[in-house]
Amino acid sequence: MTDLKLYRWRFTPVAAADDPWWQGREIWDGLEVEAASAGAAQLEANRIYLIRLAESQPFRAEQDINPGFDDPRLYRIDRIGVAGAPPGGTG
């Protein structure tokens, strides 16, 4: 079995705050997660969003539960280092 290497990923908004593509979504600037790949980072960011959403308010059926982390028109995903390394560490 191979050890899975985790990296740190940062989500940076690329659409202007007034871009209609946001469709009323909250804009998360600088969210960082640890994951093995960019795709896994998107899933982790979605998980964090859903947890914070559930903790902050009661669920409403009309509520949008897609924060848009998987949309390249909204966010850029950058690998910024190895998980557990000091800031700026490339590992």
C-alpha positions in Angstrom: 0.0 0.0 0.0 1.3 3.4 -1.0 1.2 6.3 1.4 -1.0 9.1 0.0 0.8 12.5 0.0 -1.3 15.4 1.1 -0.9 18.9 -0.2 -2.2 22.3 0.8 -4.6 24.0 -1.7 -5.8 27.6 -1.7 -9.1 28.7 -3.3 -8.9 32.2 -4.8 -12.0 34.0 -6.3 -11.4 34.9 -9.9 -14.8 36.4 -10.8 -15.5 40.0 -9.7 -17.7 40.3 -6.6 -20.5 41.8 -8.8 -20.3 39.0 -11.4 -23.8 37.5 -11.9 -22.2 34.0 -12.1 -21.9 34.1 -8.2 -25.8 33.8 -8.1 -25.9 35.1 -4.6 -23.2 32.6 -3.3 -20.9 33.6 -0.4 -17.4 34.4 -1.7 -14.7 32.6 0.2 -11.4 34.3 -0.3 -8.2 32.4 0.6 -9.9 29.2 1.9 -7.1 26.6 2.4 -7.6 22.8 2.6 -5.4 19.7 2.7 -6.0 17.0 0.1 -4.2 14.7 -2.3 -5.4 16.4 -5.5 -7.2 19.5 -6.8 -10.4 17.4 -7.2 -10.1 16.1 -3.6 -9.5 19.7 -2.5 -12.8 20.7 -4.1 -14.6 18.0 -2.2 -13.0 19.0 1.1 -13.9 22.7 0.5 -17.5 21.6 -0.2 -17.5 19.6 3.0 -16.2 22.6 5.1 -18.9 24.8 3.5 -21.7 22.4 4.3 -20.6 22.0 7.9 -20.4 25.8 8.4 -23.8 26.2 6.7 -25.4 23.5 9.0 -23.9 25.1 12.1 -25.0 28.7 11.2 -28.6 28.3 10.2 -31.5 25.9 9.9 -31.7 24.2 6.5 -34.2 25.7 4.0 -35.4 23.6 1.0 -34.7 26.5 -1.4 -31.1 27.0 -0.1 -28.3 26.6 -2.6 -25.8 24.1 -1.2 -23.4 24.5 -4.1 -20.7 27.0 -3.1 -19.1 26.9 -6.6 -15.6 25.6 -5.6 -15.6 23.4 -8.6 -16.4 26.2 -11.0 -13.2 27.7 -12.7 -15.2 30.8 -13.6 -15.5 31.5 -9.8 -12.3 30.0 -8.2 -8.7 29.3 -9.0 -7.2 26.4 -7.1 -3.5 26.6 -6.3 -1.3 24.0 -4.7 0.7 26.0 -2.1 2.7 23.3 -0.4 2.8 20.0 1.4 0.4 19.3 4.2 2.1 19.8 7.6 5.0 21.8 6.1 5.7 25.3 7.3 4.1 28.1 5.3 5.9 28.3 1.9 7.3 24.8 2.4 7.3 22.9 -0.9 8.3 19.5 0.4 
